[in-house]
Amino acid sequence: MLKHDRFPLSEILSHVLNTCQNYIGSPVELEFAMSIDQASGEQRFAILQVRPMMEESVDIDIDLSEVDRSKAMCICSQSLGNGIIEGISDVVYVHPGRLDRMHTMDLTSEIEAIDAALRAEERPYVLIGPGRWGSSDPSLGIPVQWDQIMGSRAIVEVPMSDIHVEPSQGTHFFQNIITFNIGYLTIGADDFVDWDWLDSIEASAESGPLRHVHLDEPMKVILDSRDSEAIITK
């Protein structure tokens, strides 16, 4: 079938791989199936699964004691991931003190629009917000779907301002977090987010508690999987 060019498999694979790679932003692995109906001659090609090729970060030795904590935007004692994520100059965040828990659903489309705009310009960002990202209960977090925040390179869960919400620790998006090597930080009572510094930056977009800010200098997300600690530097 392939030998006699009865099925243009190489052309199809080239097109599909290039399209998926451009969309995801990294090389991909592809599982597919193909068939030809011998009676009718109908040809079929089906994509079964597309996966980004994993980055080898688990063997990177991280020592957070060497990081200048006076320059930290965020310090976290419970995180997922390992390694250093660089080149992030944008932060999209929802301030817990300004959030109305009964209107979290209203923010999803606005976050999606910011995400789409940043992805179109290939600008990764840090996403910060209260409660559980992706919660099915809008009163316990912002009920986004993965495709609405897929441009983020690090996601930060901070406590709600008025109630205690058990953190998700990334469970809603666990497969995507692992597959795409996304840092996931859960802020505890003894941890730190520099809200005053974030609020001092002129907003590129702002709506109620939601702000998008662009930084003059890129940040680093530093994740230590041994101790589950992380620091985001300014």
N, C-alpha and C positions, 0 to 999 in steps of 0.2 A: 504493500500500500504506500509506504513512504518512498521506497526505492524507485517507483515509477511515477512519483509526484501526483498520485491520485488525491493526496490530502496535503494542503499547503501548511504543514505543521510548523516549520521553521519561521515562516512569515507571521503566523498567528502568535507563536510564542514570543517573538521579538516585539510585536505590537503590545501584547498583554503585559509583558515584563516591563517595558518602558513606561507604559501608562501607569501601572501600579507603583513603580519606583518613583515616578514624578509626583504621584498623589501622596504617598506615604513619606517620601523624603529620605529613603534609605534603600539599599539593595534588598530584594525580597526572594523568598523561596515560594515556589508555586506547585500545587498539586492539581492535576487535571485528569479528565477522562475524554476519550474520543471514540467515535464509532462511525461506521458506514453501513447503511442498510443495503444488503446485497441485492435485494429485489428492486428497490426504487432508486438506489444510488444516492440517497440522501445522506449528507455528511453532518456530523454533530461534534461540537467541541464544547466541553463544560469545565468551568473553574470550580474545583472542589474546596480549595482553601488557599489563602495567601497569608504568608507570615513574613514580617521583617526579619532580616538576618540579625541575630543577637550580637551586641557589642560585648567584647570580653572585658568586663570591669570588675568581676568578683575577686580577681587576684591582685588588684591594686591595693597597696598598703597605705592606709590613711592614718595620719597622726594629727588629731584635732588640737593637741596641746601646742602645736606650732602655729596655730591660727591666732591672729590678733583679734580678740573678742571685742575690743573697743570699736572695731570697724564692722561689727556684725549687725545686719538688719534683722536676723532671726537666729535664735539659738533653741535647739530642740533636743529633747532627751529620748524621743521615741520616733524612729523613722524607718523607712524601707529604702533599700538601695545601697550601692557602694560605689565610690569613685568621686570624680570631680566633673561637674557639668559647668561649662564655661560659655561665654558669649551671649549671656542673657541681659538685655538692656530694657526689658519691659516688665512691669508688674501690673496685674489685674487683681484688684482686691475689693472685698466687701467688708466694711468696718462693722464689727459686731455691735458697737454702741449705737449705730445709726440704722440698724436693720429692724424692720417690723416682721416678726416671724410669720405673721398671717399673710404676707405678700411676697414670700420668697419666689413663688412661681413667676411673678412679674419680671424677675431679673434674668430668667433663663434665656429669653430671646435676645436681650441686650448683651449678655455674655457671649452668646453664639455669634452675634454680629462682630464683636471685637475680636473673637477668636478667628473668624473667617478673614477679617481684614489683615490681621497679623500673619496668618498662614500664607495669604496671598503674597505678602512681602517677605516671606521666609524669616520671620522674626519670632523666635521662641520666647516664652514668657513664664513668669512665676505666677501661679494662681493662689490667692489667699482668701479664705472666708470662714464664717462661723458654722459650727455644726457639721453634719455629715454631707460631704459632696456626693451627689447622686442619690440622696435619700428618697425613698418612695413616700415618705411622710413629709410634706413641705414645711411643717412646723418644726422639724428637727434638722433642717439643713436646706441647701439649695438643690432642687430636684433636676439637675442637669443630666443629660445623656452624654455618653462618651464622645459622640461626634460633635457635640457643642463645645468641648474643651480640649479637643485632641491636639491642639497646637501647644499646649502647656508642656514644659520640661520638668517642672516641679510643682507639686500641689501641696498646699498647707491647710490643715484643719485647725481652727482655733476655737476656744470655748464660746458658747453662746453667752450673751451678757446677762440674761435673766433666768435661765434654767440650766440644769446639768443635763447634758446629752452624752450618752456613752459614745465615744468616738468610733468611727468605722474602721480606722487604721487602714484605709485603702481597700476594704473588702468589696465595695461596689464595683470597683474598676481593677480588681487585682490582676486579672489576666493581662489587661492592657498595660498596667504599670510594669509588670515583669517583662512583657514582650518588648515594649518600647523603651525600657530602661528609664522610666520616669521616677524621679525622687518623690517620696511621699512622707510628709512631716506632720506629726500630730503634736500640737502644742499643749503642754501640761501646765499645772499651776505654777511650777517653778521655772518655766521657760519664758521666752522673751520674743516679742515682735515690736520693732520700733515704729509704732503707729505715727508718732509725732513727725518722724523723718519722712515717712511716706506722705502724710498729709501736707508737708511743707513743699512738696514738688508740684509744679503746675500740671494740671490734668490735661491729658490729650483727649480724654472723653470722661464725662461724669454724669451720673444719673442717680439721685438719691444717695444710698450708701455705697453705690458701685463707682469705682474710679479706675481709670487706666492711666498710668504714668510711664513716661519714657525717661530713662536715665542717661546722663552724659557719659558715664563710665559703666562698662558691663559688670555684672555681678558674677560671683561664683557660688555654686551650690556644692558643698562638701559633705559627703555622706560616709559614715564609718559603720559598716554592717556589723563589726565585731561587738560594738557597744550600743548599736542602734541610735547613735547620736548624729546630729547634723548641724551645720552652721551655714547660713547664707550671708556672704559678705557684701558690703556696700561697694 
